[in-house]
Amino acid sequence: MSEVIVFGAGGRIGRAVAGEALRRGCGVTAVVRNPDRHGDLGAGGVRLRAGDVTDADAVARLAAGHDTAIHAAYDAGSPPGVFFPAAARALLSGLTQAGVGRLLVVGLSALLETPDGVRLLDTPAFPPQYRPFALDHAAGAAVLHDSPASLDWLVVSPAGDFGPDAPRHGGYRLSPADPASRVSPEDFALALLDETGSPRHHRVRIGVAPQRP
Ligand SMILES: NC(=O)c1ccc[n+]([C@@H]2O[C@H](COP(=O)([O-])OP(=O)(O)OC[C@H]3O[C@@H](n4cnc5c(N)ncnc54)[C@H](OP(=O)(O)O)[C@@H]3O)[C@@H](O)[C@H]2O)c1
């Protein structure tokens, strides 16, 4: 049985990911900052733990014994430029200490390339007000790009966005950046979990879109 630890398990995407991991029969550790606010996550045998993804010692202690770590955390209260690089550094250090070799990161579509090979972030239509947040994500990804080859990371992003009302197809396809695309968190979680048991992508960024009808 694969052992999976999810940081940010109380969030919109973290919950879908932890749920899909449990459905697949994985052993699941759900890490949140305050377990009292996420007591429901402990159902079905999920180990609910308190932890901060920017704390390398906490990452090392919590992640020991797992096969895959998933980073779905996002701190809206953090100053620009701080959270994602801090989390990436702590994960790199903590997972190395814990001997966990596989890291899956929930990323941002703005950093995917369009079919023309241009990052969505660099296209004329990209809203400038979202640029600082995208650069924060990019700084986190840069930490991973510079990491030793022993860390088998993968950044998985929606091709466009998550749709709160996007239908669940029970499948997905990989896609370049596509601003119009909306994938449900549940279908996105399928793509993420498919990269746990038999990983197909290594040290790259992939985009996920809904399965075509
Ligand atoms: N278009 C796109 O590409 C797109 C769209 C949406 C989201 N995303 C990305 O998807 C990821 C997940 O987003 P989401 O919508 O699921 O966010 P969310 O619902 O706000 O959940 C994020 C979770 O992270 C947790 N968290 C915050 N700081 C933490 C820390 N220091 N340590 C551990 N956990 C921490 C929060 O936990 P607490 O319960 O402790 O507050 C929260 O439950 C983000 O990276 C986001 O940027 C991408």
The ligand as a Gaussian input file, in Angstrom:
#p B3LYP/6-31G(d) Opt

LIG

0 1
 N       -5.742000      28.579000     -12.088000
 C       -4.895000      27.899000     -11.329000
 O       -3.870000      27.445000     -11.789000
 C       -5.217000      27.684000      -9.880000
 C       -6.488000      27.996000      -9.379000
 C       -6.743000      27.785000      -8.029000
 C       -5.741000      27.297000      -7.192000
 N       -4.513000      27.013000      -7.703000
 C       -3.448000      26.546000      -6.821000
 O       -3.838000      25.344000      -6.188000
 C       -3.254000      25.276000      -4.900000
 C       -4.323000      24.915000      -3.867000
 O       -5.314000      25.919000      -3.907000
 P       -6.710000      25.777000      -3.130000
 O       -7.734000      26.461000      -3.959000
 O       -6.959000      24.356000      -2.729000
 O       -6.419000      26.657000      -1.829000
 P       -7.218000      26.704000      -0.460000
 O       -8.588000      26.140000      -0.599000
 O       -7.056000      28.087000       0.064000
 O       -6.417000      25.686000       0.463000
 C       -5.110000      25.917000       0.823000
 C       -4.873000      25.231000       2.161000
 O       -3.487000      25.456000       2.498000
 C       -3.406000      25.458000       3.886000
 N       -2.208000      26.160000       4.347000
 C       -1.934000      27.487000       4.263000
 N       -0.733000      27.755000       4.752000
 C       -0.222000      26.578000       5.166000
 C        0.990000      26.213000       5.773000
 N        1.926000      27.120000       6.058000
 N        1.203000      24.892000       6.054000
 C        0.242000      23.972000       5.785000
 N       -0.933000      24.262000       5.212000
 C       -1.165000      25.554000       4.913000
 C       -4.674000      26.144000       4.372000
 O       -4.923000      25.496000       5.562000
 P       -5.619000      26.060000       6.841000
 O       -6.846000      25.260000       6.887000
 O       -4.614000      25.745000       7.885000
 O       -5.877000      27.526000       6.648000
 C       -5.703000      25.791000       3.308000
 O       -6.603000      24.784000       3.765000
 C       -2.572000      26.627000      -4.668000
 O       -1.186000      26.515000      -4.938000
 C       -3.226000      27.526000      -5.684000
 O       -2.413000      28.606000      -6.080000
 C       -4.236000      27.171000      -9.020000

